[in-house]
Amino acid sequence: MYNKSMIRVGIGYDIHRLVEGRKLIIGGVLIPYSFGLEGHSDGDLLSHAIIDALCGALSFPDIGELFPDTDPAYKDARSIELLEKVALMVGEKGYEIVGIDTVIIAEAPKLSPYKEEIRKSLSQVLRIEPDRIGIKSKTNEGLGEIGEGKAISCYAVSVLRRKNG
């Protein structure tokens, strides 16, 4: 019989403007590019979207409540470290991560050469095998702010399972 508390699913989303003078960090990986993502932290929108997906799966507060941009402690914070904290919280609540799936929407830079490095970075902090993390990149076909190369967005989905269940 299905136990509704055994499997939990969450969705996350993030978007950041591209600006000069910032490093482009995605999934904890530095991507060579002439622009970076604007943000209070390092702007790592992939880590942010995954954080919200994990939080959503367990009805935790969202990233803005957990790590508010009004708190100077999170100024220029490494988002991959915040993701690691949330992954530990998932474990403390008695769940384990079954899988993560993501879609990054950006006109540039091309992310294909960095997907494996990003997957490895995420697998280390999430403590799951790299093949349980989906990383897809798409363009916005020239439409809107993303299509004009002014921003990057990301969607993430998480699937959790109760431990020993």
N, C-alpha and C positions, 0 to 999 in steps of 0.2 A: 504494500500500500504506500502511496505517495505521502511523504511527510513534508509539508510545505516549508518547514524551516531548514530542510537539508540543503537545498539549492537556493542561492540568492544571485540576482542579476542587477547590475548597475550600469548607468550610462553617464558619460562625462563629455563636456565640450569646453573648448577654450579658443580664444582668438587674441592675437596681439598685433599691433602695428610694427612694421619694419622701420627702424630708424638708424641713422648714422651714429657711429661712436659706441656701439654695443657689440658684444660678441654674440654670434648665433649658436645657441646651445639647444639641442633637441635630444631628449632622452638621456641627458647627462653627457652627451658627446658634442664637442666643439666642431662645428661645420664651417669650413673656410668660406667666407662670403663677405661682401662689402657692407652689409647691413646686419643688424641684430634685432632682437625682439624687445620692445619697450616693456618695462614692468618694474614693480617694486623689488621683486626678487631678480633672479637671472633671466626671467621671462620664458623659461623652458615650458612651452605650451603642451608638449606631449606628456611630460610628468604631471602637469596641472590637470589635464583631461583624465589621466589615469587615476589621480588622487580622487577626483570627483566621482569617477565610476566606482571605485572601491567604497567611497563614503556612501554613495547612493545605495549600493547593495546591502549595506548594514544600517541604513537610516542614520548615519552619522551626520553632523553638520558639514556644510560644504567647505571647500578650501579657504574661502574668504573669512569664514568664521573660525576655522582651526588656526589659520596663519594670517591674521589680518594685516592689510597693508598699512594700517595705522600704528602697528607695533614696530618700532625701530629694530627689534631683534631680527626681523625678517628682511631688512633692507639688504639687497644684493645677495640674499640667501641662495644656496645651491638647491634648486628645486628637487633634484634627484635625492638629496638627503631628506627633504620633507616627504617625498614618496616613500622612502625607506621607513620613516616613522609611522606613516599610515599603514604600510604593510605589516609592521609589527603590531599595530592596534588590531588589525584584522585577525591575526593569530591569537592575540589576547582575548578576543571575543569568541574564540573557539572555532574559527573558520580557516580554511586554506584556499589559496587562489588556484582555481582549476585552469583558467585561461584569461588572456587579455587580447582584445582585438582593437586595432586602431586604424584610422584614416587621417592622414595629414594632407591638407589642401594648400598647395603653394604653387605659384607660377615658376618661381626660382628660389633657391637653387635646386638643381636636380638632386633628390635624396637617395636614389637607388644605390650609389656607391657606398653609402653610410648605413644602410639598413641592418646589415649583420652586426656592425659595431654597436649600433643603438640597441639591437635585440640583446646582445651580450651584456651591455650596461644595465638594461632593465632587468634581465634575468638575475643578475647578482643582487640587486637591491630587493627584488620581489621574492627571491629564493625559490625560483621555479626554472625549469628547463627552458632554454631559448625557443624550442619548437612549440611552446605553449603561448608564445607572444606573436601576434600578427601585426606587421607594420606594412601599411599600404600608403602609397603617395599618389595623389591625383592633382591635376591642375583644375582651375575654375574656368577654363576655356576662354580666358580674357574678360570674364564678366565680373563686375563689381570691384570693390577695393582689393580683394584677393587677386582677381584676374589682372588688375592693373599693377600688381607687384607691390602693393602698399601694406599688405598684411598677410599673415599665415593663420590658418585655423586647424583645429584637430578635433576629432570625435574619438571616444574610447568606450568600450564595453568591457565589463568584468563579469566573470562567472566565479562564484565562490561555492564551496561545499563545506558543510559542517564536518569537523575532524572526527574521525572514528565513527562516521555515521553512514 
